[in-house]
């Protein structure tokens, strides 16, 4: 402000006016266009895969514990801003706009500078592009959206292949375990001649338990009769006869001398426990086999629906409102502020400068 040029009022004002006019022109020229697109990434376990996981809950295990849940919006943004997405977008646009592309690294830096990818409310990914060419801006937004979808599909396929390898390996082991359990159960039935083990063993054990309970009750009844009646009493004779009949039935059921080869109650209990162990192992193996079968089906569905990984809420379009250049706007505001400051300085200079 102490220079002769700026101390002259008309020169000072002309300088700031010229700068303001130049910057005002640059605020609207060259004109930049803004193109946008909005995407909604879907759940990693969406669609038929989610239905299959719900059907697997309850009696079978919930497959959500194996397959995981939806990835966070931060992961979606990281994928959208990745180098692989930019390379795919360049490849899609290189043939359509050959003059806009030269060195791959320099083009990638330019695309990053012109493009913005942010997350807005509702886990929606918004893509914006500023460019002097509206056709290129719209094409770039669409290419980036398509590249994001392709990259998400590639990741889904890679994950599905890894899950398939694990599922097939575990399913092979589960099949072998189920086969061994079924063979052991079948051999046990043949060895013990049990076409229907649940019914036969249960009926035998419960029958013997009932006879023993009746025997104990009859013994108590006979003891009571002997205390109030003579040994030659008819009631005592009948009770003794019924007691002997119960003893014969129990002896026959337990494998007495009159019925050799018949299993005893202890043997039936042991056989029943052995059968229950084998039956439980067979059911556990079958349950595990069903879990991995459902899991493999879900992996197949995820692999087939890999490209159904996002919804395009708003396809690429050019916003009709005029876009202003932010840097010239900021410089214009700074020049106007300097002009006002200069006039105030001239009208009321500091005490030491008067």
C-alpha positions as CSV (number, residue, x, y, z in Angstrom):
1,X,0.0,0.0,0.0
2,X,3.0,2.3,0.3
3,X,3.8,1.9,-3.4
4,X,3.1,4.8,-5.7
5,X,0.9,2.6,-7.9
6,X,-1.5,1.6,-5.2
7,X,-1.4,5.0,-3.5
8,X,-3.0,6.5,-6.7
9,X,-6.8,6.0,-6.3
10,X,-7.7,5.3,-9.9
11,X,-4.8,2.9,-10.5
12,X,-5.5,1.0,-7.3
13,X,-9.2,0.7,-8.1
14,X,-8.5,-0.2,-11.7
15,X,-6.1,-3.0,-10.6
16,X,-8.6,-4.6,-8.3
17,X,-11.4,-4.1,-10.8
18,X,-9.4,-5.8,-13.5
19,X,-8.5,-8.7,-11.3
20,X,-12.2,-9.1,-10.2
21,X,-13.4,-9.1,-13.8
22,X,-10.8,-11.7,-14.9
23,X,-11.7,-14.0,-11.9
24,X,-15.4,-13.5,-12.5
25,X,-15.0,-14.7,-16.1
26,X,-13.1,-17.7,-14.9
27,X,-15.9,-18.5,-12.4
28,X,-18.2,-19.4,-15.3
29,X,-15.7,-20.2,-18.0
30,X,-14.6,-22.8,-18.9
31,X,-18.0,-24.3,-17.9
32,X,-17.8,-27.5,-15.8
33,X,-20.6,-30.0,-15.8
34,X,-21.5,-32.2,-12.8
35,X,-22.6,-35.8,-13.4
36,X,-23.9,-38.0,-10.6
37,X,-24.9,-41.7,-10.0
38,X,-26.1,-43.3,-6.8
39,X,-25.7,-47.0,-6.0
40,X,-26.9,-49.2,-3.2
41,X,-24.7,-52.2,-2.5
42,X,-26.8,-55.3,-1.5
43,X,-26.2,-57.7,1.4
44,X,-23.6,-60.3,0.8
45,X,-26.2,-62.9,1.8
46,X,-29.2,-61.4,0.0
47,X,-31.8,-63.0,-2.2
48,X,-32.1,-66.8,-2.4
49,X,-29.0,-67.1,-0.3
50,X,-30.8,-65.3,2.6
51,X,-33.9,-67.4,2.2
52,X,-31.8,-70.6,2.3
53,X,-30.0,-69.4,5.5
54,X,-33.4,-68.7,7.1
55,X,-34.7,-72.1,6.2
56,X,-31.6,-73.6,7.7
57,X,-32.2,-72.0,11.1
58,X,-33.8,-73.8,14.0
59,X,-33.5,-77.5,13.6
60,X,-30.4,-77.1,11.5
61,X,-27.7,-74.6,12.2
62,X,-28.0,-70.9,11.2
63,X,-25.8,-70.5,8.2
64,X,-25.3,-66.8,9.1
65,X,-22.7,-67.9,11.5
66,X,-20.7,-69.5,8.6
67,X,-21.3,-67.0,5.8
68,X,-21.2,-63.7,7.7
69,X,-23.3,-60.6,7.3
70,X,-23.4,-57.5,5.2
71,X,-20.1,-55.7,4.8
72,X,-19.9,-52.2,6.1
73,X,-20.2,-49.0,4.0
74,X,-16.5,-48.3,4.6
75,X,-15.6,-51.5,2.8
76,X,-17.9,-50.6,-0.1
77,X,-16.2,-47.2,-0.3
78,X,-12.7,-48.7,-0.2
79,X,-13.6,-51.0,-3.1
80,X,-15.2,-48.1,-5.0
81,X,-12.1,-46.0,-4.7
82,X,-9.6,-48.8,-5.4
83,X,-7.1,-48.9,-8.2
84,X,-8.8,-51.9,-9.8
85,X,-12.0,-49.9,-10.3
86,X,-10.2,-47.0,-11.9
87,X,-8.4,-49.3,-14.3
88,X,-11.6,-50.9,-15.3
89,X,-13.3,-47.5,-15.8
90,X,-10.4,-46.4,-18.0
91,X,-10.6,-49.5,-20.1
92,X,-14.3,-48.9,-20.6
93,X,-13.8,-45.3,-21.7
94,X,-10.6,-45.6,-23.7
95,X,-12.3,-46.8,-26.9
96,X,-15.1,-44.2,-26.6
97,X,-12.9,-41.2,-25.9
98,X,-9.4,-42.1,-27.3
99,X,-8.2,-38.5,-27.3
100,X,-8.8,-38.1,-23.5
101,X,-6.5,-40.9,-22.6
102,X,-2.7,-41.2,-23.0
103,X,-0.4,-42.3,-20.1
104,X,-2.3,-44.7,-17.8
105,X,-0.8,-43.3,-14.6
106,X,-1.4,-39.7,-15.5
107,X,-5.0,-40.5,-16.6
108,X,-5.6,-42.2,-13.3
109,X,-4.5,-39.1,-11.4
110,X,-6.7,-37.0,-13.5
111,X,-9.7,-39.2,-13.0
112,X,-9.2,-39.2,-9.2
113,X,-9.0,-35.4,-9.2
114,X,-12.2,-35.1,-11.2
115,X,-14.2,-37.8,-9.4
116,X,-15.6,-38.0,-6.0
117,X,-17.1,-41.1,-4.2
118,X,-18.9,-40.6,-0.9
119,X,-21.4,-42.3,1.3
120,X,-24.7,-40.6,2.0
121,X,-27.6,-41.5,4.2
122,X,-28.9,-45.0,3.9
123,X,-25.5,-46.6,3.0
124,X,-25.8,-45.2,-0.5
125,X,-22.7,-44.7,-2.6
126,X,-22.7,-41.5,-4.5
127,X,-20.4,-40.9,-7.5
128,X,-19.8,-37.4,-8.8
129,X,-17.7,-36.2,-11.7
130,X,-16.8,-32.6,-12.7
131,X,-15.7,-32.1,-16.3
132,X,-15.9,-29.5,-19.1
133,X,-17.4,-32.2,-21.4
134,X,-20.9,-33.2,-20.3
135,X,-20.8,-36.4,-22.4
136,X,-17.5,-37.5,-20.9
137,X,-18.7,-36.7,-17.4
138,X,-21.8,-38.8,-17.8
139,X,-19.9,-41.6,-19.5
140,X,-17.3,-41.6,-16.7
141,X,-19.9,-41.8,-14.0
142,X,-21.6,-44.7,-15.7
143,X,-18.2,-46.5,-16.3
144,X,-17.2,-46.1,-12.7
145,X,-20.6,-47.5,-11.5
146,X,-20.2,-50.5,-13.9
147,X,-16.6,-51.0,-12.8
148,X,-17.7,-51.0,-9.1
149,X,-20.3,-53.7,-9.9
150,X,-17.7,-55.8,-11.8
151,X,-15.2,-55.5,-8.9
152,X,-17.8,-56.5,-6.4
153,X,-18.7,-59.4,-8.6
154,X,-15.0,-60.5,-8.8
155,X,-14.7,-60.3,-5.0
156,X,-17.9,-62.3,-4.6
157,X,-16.7,-65.0,-7.0
158,X,-13.3,-65.2,-5.3
159,X,-15.0,-65.6,-1.9
160,X,-17.4,-68.2,-3.3
161,X,-14.5,-70.2,-4.7
162,X,-12.8,-70.2,-1.3
163,X,-16.1,-71.1,0.5
164,X,-16.6,-73.9,-2.1
165,X,-13.2,-75.4,-1.4
166,X,-14.0,-75.5,2.3
167,X,-17.5,-76.7,1.9
168,X,-16.6,-79.5,-0.5
169,X,-13.8,-80.7,1.9
170,X,-16.1,-80.7,4.9
171,X,-19.0,-82.2,3.0
172,X,-16.7,-85.1,1.9
173,X,-15.8,-85.8,5.6
174,X,-19.4,-85.4,6.7
175,X,-20.5,-87.9,4.0
176,X,-17.9,-90.5,5.1
177,X,-18.9,-90.0,8.8
178,X,-22.6,-90.4,7.9
179,X,-21.9,-93.6,5.9
180,X,-19.9,-95.1,8.7
181,X,-22.6,-94.3,11.3
182,X,-25.3,-95.8,9.1
183,X,-23.3,-98.9,8.5
184,X,-22.6,-99.3,12.3
185,X,-26.3,-98.9,13.1
186,X,-27.4,-101.4,10.4
187,X,-24.9,-104.0,11.6
188,X,-26.1,-103.5,15.2
189,X,-29.7,-104.2,14.1
190,X,-28.7,-107.3,12.2
191,X,-26.6,-108.7,15.0
192,X,-29.3,-108.2,17.6
193,X,-32.2,-109.1,15.3
194,X,-33.9,-105.7,15.9
195,X,-36.0,-104.6,12.8
196,X,-37.5,-101.9,15.0
197,X,-35.1,-101.3,17.9
198,X,-36.9,-98.2,19.3
199,X,-40.1,-100.3,19.8
200,X,-38.6,-103.6,20.6
201,X,-36.1,-102.5,23.2
202,X,-38.4,-100.0,24.8
203,X,-41.2,-102.5,25.1
204,X,-38.9,-105.2,26.6
205,X,-37.4,-102.8,29.2
206,X,-40.8,-101.3,30.1
207,X,-42.4,-104.8,30.3
208,X,-39.7,-106.2,32.7
209,X,-39.9,-103.1,34.8
210,X,-43.7,-103.5,35.1
211,X,-43.4,-107.1,36.1
212,X,-40.9,-106.3,38.8
213,X,-43.1,-103.6,40.1
214,X,-46.1,-106.0,40.3
215,X,-43.9,-108.6,42.0
216,X,-42.9,-106.2,44.7
217,X,-46.5,-105.1,45.2
218,X,-47.6,-108.8,45.5
219,X,-44.9,-109.6,48.0
220,X,-46.1,-106.7,50.2
221,X,-49.7,-108.0,49.9
222,X,-48.7,-111.5,50.8
223,X,-46.7,-110.4,53.8
224,X,-49.8,-108.4,55.0
225,X,-52.1,-111.5,54.5
226,X,-49.7,-113.8,56.4
227,X,-49.9,-111.5,59.4
228,X,-53.7,-111.7,59.6
229,X,-54.5,-115.1,58.2
230,X,-53.4,-118.7,58.5
231,X,-51.1,-120.3,56.0
232,X,-54.0,-122.6,54.8
233,X,-56.2,-119.6,54.1
234,X,-57.6,-119.4,50.6
235,X,-56.5,-115.8,50.2
236,X,-53.0,-116.6,51.2
237,X,-52.9,-119.6,48.7
238,X,-54.2,-117.3,45.9
239,X,-51.6,-114.7,46.6
240,X,-48.8,-117.2,46.7
241,X,-50.0,-118.7,43.4
242,X,-50.0,-115.2,41.8
243,X,-46.6,-114.5,43.3
244,X,-45.2,-117.7,41.8
245,X,-46.7,-116.8,38.4
246,X,-45.1,-113.4,38.4
247,X,-41.7,-114.9,39.3
248,X,-42.0,-117.3,36.4
249,X,-42.8,-114.5,34.0
250,X,-39.9,-112.5,35.3
251,X,-37.5,-115.5,35.1
252,X,-38.6,-116.2,31.6
253,X,-38.1,-112.5,30.6
254,X,-34.7,-112.4,32.3
255,X,-33.4,-115.6,30.8
256,X,-34.0,-118.3,33.4
257,X,-33.4,-122.0,33.0
258,X,-36.9,-122.5,31.4
259,X,-36.0,-120.0,28.6
260,X,-32.3,-120.2,27.8
261,X,-30.8,-117.6,25.5
262,X,-33.3,-114.9,26.4
263,X,-31.6,-111.6,27.3
264,X,-31.8,-110.4,30.9
265,X,-33.0,-107.0,32.0
266,X,-29.4,-105.8,32.5
267,X,-28.5,-107.1,29.0
268,X,-31.5,-105.3,27.5
269,X,-30.6,-102.1,29.2
270,X,-27.0,-102.4,27.9
271,X,-28.3,-103.2,24.4
272,X,-30.7,-100.3,24.5
273,X,-27.9,-97.9,25.6
274,X,-25.6,-99.1,22.9
275,X,-28.3,-98.6,20.3
276,X,-29.1,-95.1,21.6
277,X,-25.4,-94.2,21.2
278,X,-25.3,-95.5,17.7
279,X,-28.6,-93.8,16.8
280,X,-27.4,-90.5,18.3
281,X,-24.1,-90.7,16.3
282,X,-26.1,-91.4,13.1
283,X,-28.4,-88.4,13.7
284,X,-25.5,-86.1,14.5
285,X,-23.7,-87.2,11.3
286,X,-26.8,-86.6,9.3
287,X,-27.3,-83.2,10.8
288,X,-23.8,-82.2,10.0
289,X,-24.2,-83.5,6.4
290,X,-27.3,-81.4,5.9
291,X,-25.6,-78.3,7.2
292,X,-22.7,-78.6,4.8
293,X,-25.1,-79.5,2.0
294,X,-27.1,-76.3,2.6
295,X,-23.9,-74.3,2.9
296,X,-22.7,-75.6,-0.5
297,X,-26.1,-74.8,-2.1
298,X,-25.8,-71.3,-0.7
299,X,-22.3,-71.0,-2.1
300,X,-23.6,-72.0,-5.5
301,X,-26.3,-69.4,-5.4
302,X,-23.8,-66.7,-4.3
303,X,-21.6,-67.6,-7.2
304,X,-24.4,-67.6,-9.8
305,X,-25.7,-64.3,-8.5
306,X,-22.4,-62.6,-8.1
307,X,-23.3,-59.7,-10.5
308,X,-26.5,-59.0,-8.5
309,X,-24.5,-57.2,-5.9
310,X,-25.9,-53.7,-6.1
311,X,-29.0,-51.6,-7.1
312,X,-28.6,-48.6,-9.3
313,X,-30.8,-46.1,-7.6
314,X,-29.9,-43.2,-9.9
315,X,-28.1,-44.0,-13.2
316,X,-25.5,-41.6,-14.5
317,X,-26.9,-38.2,-15.5
318,X,-25.8,-34.6,-15.8
319,X,-27.2,-32.1,-13.3
320,X,-28.9,-29.3,-15.3
321,X,-28.0,-26.6,-12.8
322,X,-25.0,-24.4,-13.8
323,X,-21.8,-25.4,-12.0
324,X,-19.3,-22.7,-10.9
325,X,-15.6,-23.0,-10.6
326,X,-14.7,-23.0,-6.9
327,X,-11.1,-21.9,-7.1
328,X,-11.8,-18.7,-9.1
329,X,-14.8,-18.0,-6.8
330,X,-12.5,-18.2,-3.8
331,X,-9.9,-16.0,-5.4
332,X,-12.6,-13.5,-6.4
333,X,-13.8,-13.2,-2.8
334,X,-10.2,-12.7,-1.7
335,X,-9.6,-9.9,-4.2
336,X,-12.8,-8.1,-3.2
337,X,-11.8,-8.4,0.5
338,X,-8.3,-7.0,-0.4
339,X,-9.9,-4.1,-2.3
340,X,-12.2,-3.2,0.6
341,X,-9.2,-3.5,3.0
342,X,-7.1,-1.2,0.8
343,X,-9.8,1.5,0.7
344,X,-10.1,1.4,4.5
345,X,-6.3,1.6,4.8
346,X,-6.1,4.6,2.6
347,X,-8.9,6.4,4.4
348,X,-7.7,5.6,7.8
349,X,-4.0,4.7,7.7
350,X,-2.2,3.6,10.9
351,X,-0.9,6.3,13.2
352,X,2.7,5.9,12.2
353,X,1.8,6.2,8.5
354,X,-0.2,9.4,8.6
